Amino acid sequence: MVGRLGAVVGILLCLGMQAVNSDFFPPRISISQYGVGPRGWIFTCWAVGLAVAAKALQVGSGARRYGVSRWITVGGLGLVVMAVVRTDADGLQQSLHAKVHMGASFVALAVLPIGMALAMNQARARWRRTGWVLVVLIAGSLIMVLASAAGMSTLGLDGPDSWALWQALAVSMDMVFVGAFAISTFPGQQAGPPSSDGDTATLGKR
């Protein structure tokens, strides 16, 4: 219950950050820059809340295999560090604290989705597929973020605008991910146990 409620609150806070900054798609600034200034508390609450929601969903779902707890814990710690250690106001990531923030954000965006996908492996087939498709899409967005950080222009945008766009896409898919993870934890969405004769076909039940 805590995890599902946290997922809803996290999605609303993410939308709220964009609303109070009047910054929708395509974004003018990176998500990290929402944490700078008098409204930065919204960013902090969002990042920490997302970490708590993901961990609560994992614990509540009973997912333990494949080291899922470690993946979600490490990804959640990345979110917490990202929430507390802010980026530079100009978004150029020049200071030490901005570099720490950037590193933590990559840990969060790369590791947490893998943890959620592993946790969703015990759900019905459609949720398992959804999880791994989102992992691939988020990984692609993060590759484009790195390319933008190296100064590459994408989709006709300069480096900073390209960075902001791909980071926003990765974060948006993360929010879709946590929503899907929350839905997949409902009892009716869990894969059935193997039958008594050892037939595991019910694990792939749609």
C-alpha positions in Angstrom: 0.0 0.0 0.0 2.8 2.4 0.9 4.6 1.7 -2.3 1.6 2.1 -4.5 0.6 5.4 -2.8 4.3 6.5 -3.1 4.2 5.7 -6.8 1.1 7.9 -7.4 2.6 10.8 -5.3 5.9 10.5 -7.2 4.2 10.8 -10.6 2.2 13.8 -9.4 5.3 15.5 -8.0 7.1 14.9 -11.3 4.3 16.6 -13.2 4.2 19.3 -10.5 7.9 20.1 -11.0 7.2 20.7 -14.7 4.1 22.8 -14.0 5.6 25.2 -11.4 8.6 25.7 -13.8 6.3 26.1 -16.8 8.7 23.6 -18.5 7.0 20.9 -20.5 8.2 19.0 -23.6 10.6 19.8 -25.1 12.2 21.0 -21.8 14.2 24.2 -21.6 16.3 23.0 -18.7 17.4 19.6 -17.4 15.3 17.8 -14.7 18.3 18.3 -12.3 17.9 22.1 -12.5 14.4 21.9 -11.0 16.3 21.2 -7.7 17.9 24.6 -7.7 16.1 27.6 -6.3 13.2 28.2 -3.9 11.1 25.4 -5.5 13.9 22.9 -5.2 12.1 21.1 -2.3 9.7 19.6 -4.8 12.6 18.0 -6.6 14.0 16.7 -3.3 10.6 15.2 -2.2 10.1 13.7 -5.6 13.5 11.9 -5.7 13.4 10.7 -2.1 9.8 9.7 -2.5 10.6 7.7 -5.6 13.4 5.8 -3.8 11.0 5.0 -0.9 8.2 3.9 -3.2 10.4 1.6 -5.3 11.8 -0.1 -2.1 8.4 -0.4 -0.5 7.0 -2.0 -3.7 9.9 -4.5 -3.8 9.5 -5.4 -0.1 5.7 -5.6 -0.4 5.8 -7.7 -3.5 8.1 -10.2 -1.8 10.6 -10.1 -4.7 13.9 -11.5 -3.5 15.5 -13.4 -6.4 18.3 -12.2 -8.7 19.6 -9.7 -6.1 16.7 -7.5 -6.7 16.9 -5.9 -3.2 20.5 -4.8 -3.9 19.6 -3.3 -7.3 16.7 -1.3 -5.9 18.7 -0.2 -2.8 21.6 1.1 -4.9 19.3 2.8 -7.3 17.4 4.4 -4.4 20.6 5.6 -2.8 21.5 7.2 -6.1 18.2 9.1 -6.0 18.7 10.2 -2.4 22.2 11.6 -3.2 20.8 13.2 -6.3 18.1 14.9 -4.2 20.5 16.2 -1.5 23.5 17.2 -3.7 22.3 19.7 -6.2 23.6 20.5 -9.7 24.9 23.9 -10.8 22.2 26.5 -11.5 23.4 26.8 -15.1 23.2 23.1 -15.6 26.8 22.9 -17.0 28.0 20.4 -14.3 31.3 22.2 -13.7 31.5 22.1 -9.9 32.4 19.1 -7.8 29.0 18.9 -6.2 27.4 19.0 -9.7 29.6 16.1 -10.8 28.6 14.1 -7.7 24.9 14.9 -8.6 25.4 13.8 -12.2 27.1 10.6 -11.2 24.3 9.8 -8.7 21.6 10.5 -11.3 23.2 8.1 -13.7 23.3 5.4 -11.0 19.7 6.0 -10.2 18.5 6.1 -13.8 20.5 3.1 -14.8 20.3 0.8 -11.8 16.8 1.4 -10.4 15.0 0.3 -13.7 17.0 -3.0 -13.7 15.9 -3.6 -10.1 12.3 -2.9 -10.9 12.4 -5.2 -14.0 13.9 -8.0 -11.9 11.2 -7.5 -9.3 8.5 -7.6 -12.0 9.8 -11.0 -13.2 7.4 -12.6 -10.7 4.4 -10.8 -12.3 2.4 -11.9 -15.3 4.1 -12.1 -18.7 2.9 -8.7 -19.9 4.4 -6.9 -17.0 7.7 -8.8 -17.4 7.9 -7.8 -21.0 6.9 -4.2 -20.2 9.7 -4.0 -17.6 12.5 -5.1 -19.9 11.3 -3.0 -22.8 11.4 0.0 -20.5 14.9 -0.9 -19.4 16.1 -1.0 -23.0 14.4 2.3 -23.8 15.8 4.0 -20.8 19.3 2.7 -21.6 19.0 4.2 -25.1 18.0 7.6 -23.6 20.9 7.5 -21.2 23.3 6.8 -24.1 22.0 9.8 -25.8 22.4 11.8 -22.6 26.1 10.8 -22.6 26.4 11.7 -26.2 24.9 15.1 -25.5 27.3 15.6 -22.6 30.1 15.0 -25.0 28.8 17.9 -27.1 27.0 16.0 -29.7 23.9 17.6 -31.2 20.8 15.4 -31.6 17.5 16.1 -33.3 18.8 19.5 -34.3 19.4 20.6 -30.7 22.6 21.9 -29.2 24.4 19.9 -26.4 22.5 21.4 -23.4 19.1 21.2 -25.0 19.8 17.7 -26.2 20.9 16.7 -22.7 17.7 18.1 -21.2 15.5 16.3 -23.8 17.0 12.9 -23.4 17.2 13.1 -19.6 13.5 14.2 -19.5 12.6 11.2 -21.7 14.6 8.8 -19.4 12.9 10.3 -16.3 9.4 10.1 -17.9 10.0 6.5 -18.7 11.1 5.9 -15.1 7.8 7.3 -13.9 5.9 5.0 -16.3 8.0 2.2 -15.0 7.2 2.9 -11.3 3.6 3.1 -12.2 3.7 -0.2 -14.0 5.7 -1.7 -11.1 3.0 -0.6 -8.7 0.2 -2.1 -10.8 2.1 -5.4 -11.2 2.1 -5.9 -7.4 -1.6 -6.2 -7.2 -2.6 -9.8 -6.4 -4.4 -10.4 -9.7 -1.3 -9.3 -11.6 1.1 -11.8 -10.1 2.1 -14.9 -12.0 0.4 -18.1 -10.7 2.5 -20.7 -8.8 3.6 -23.9 -10.6 0.9 -26.6 -10.7 1.3 -29.7 -8.5 2.5 -31.8 -11.5 5.4 -29.5 -12.0 3.9 -27.7 -15.0 5.2 -24.1 -14.9 3.1 -22.9 -17.8 1.0 -20.8 -15.5 4.0 -18.6 -14.9 3.5 -17.2 -18.4 -0.2 -16.6 -17.9 -1.2 -13.4 -19.5 
